[in-house]
């Protein structure tokens, strides 16, 4: 009689299953991602127990308007697409100590004040620890209930019995099922826990927020299938030692994935930053070379940011290039354009580019701002502090059009800027705006000559 296999190997990246260990996953092509876990017994379902599959015509399917819950936190509602959708499964990831639990506890506080029953389930902290954090945020309604439990079956029973409007699971890596022999946080446990919570959310119409740990690469720990199963994936970004935090939507079945929410960490919790542009430009130096204000778009929101550059001759044979907050390779590309098209001898210069405030931006629209900051530092000529620059720079030195040019100009006017240097092809789109001087440039040379 053949022996049944007791262990199988799962890919941590995509969840693919194999009978033996492989160096490369045949499904996602990643290397060294297989881990060994106990095999789960398969349950056979009789023909009489199977549900009959029903085929529907797409034209006959009736749709119902989304029932959204406002959280009273405009930044979070924007990222979610207008509020929390009932019956949705939301995954929140981020570095340790970034503020994931604090954000969700504040959501519980605001919904509890509205009379919405909320259940906060913690597998990492005791009730006393959560109470100490809650006391710093203020008073909590009696509608907010707390459960410290890691057993998945017990959690499922409590949710089915109490039927709250919203549930928070902190975190999914601590949940375990007794039917699975592997340790909590393993591929099998995370997949089973998420699958159970998904059926609870869809079957009972309960909104469930899941907190997920992240790896050193910044992705949610566990199988990649975890992100495919949930409706929305949010990442909490930012330096844990800085005061600001950015909530970014990576996946959203009920809204756009381009929106961001900006928060500031304080002693009593997270506070919304209603005007990120003003926040990012706070403390900007006056009449300093190498400092240029550019405009980037995050979804439908324009954000003004300060690009700083420092260019100096190197003392070594190999010049050093550093980029903080933007793509390092993009900076090297733009420096090559300046050297080739404008004849600037930057091959023997160290270059340091930084986006002030610690924010990360990779939109091509900030190319012209990076170029102007590099030239300003190299020539030691300050740029007018009331000027905003944006535009994409090509390899031929041309300045290409960017999207939503008028919204960018209007944001600059709102913050007191009076001059905008934009691509020539976008000048007609922007049109005339009272109190703003619009300068259109078609190549990098024209932009450089404007500031000389």
Secondary structure, DSSP 4 states (H G I P E B T S, - for coil): -PPPP-EEEEETTT--EESS--SB-TTT--BS-EEEEEPPPPPP--TTTSPPP----GGG-------EE--S-HHHHHHHTSSEETT-EEEEEE-TTSSHHHHHHHHHHHHHHTT--EEEEESSS-HHHHHHHHHHH----TTEEEEE--BHHHHHHHHHHH--SEEEEE-GGG-B-TT--SPTTSHHHHHHHHHHHHHHHHHHT-EEEEEE-B-TTSSBSS-THHHHHSSEEEEEES-TTSSEEEEEEEEETTS-SS-EEEEEEETTEEEE-S-HHHHHTTTPPSS-TTEEEEEEEETTEEEEEEEEEEEEE-SSSS--EEEESS-HHHHHHHHHHHHHHS----TTEEEEEEETTS-----GGGHHHHHHHHHHHHHT-PPPTTEEE--EE-TTSBEEP-S-HHHHHHHHHHTT--EEEEEHHHHHHH---TT-EEEEESBHHHHHHHH-
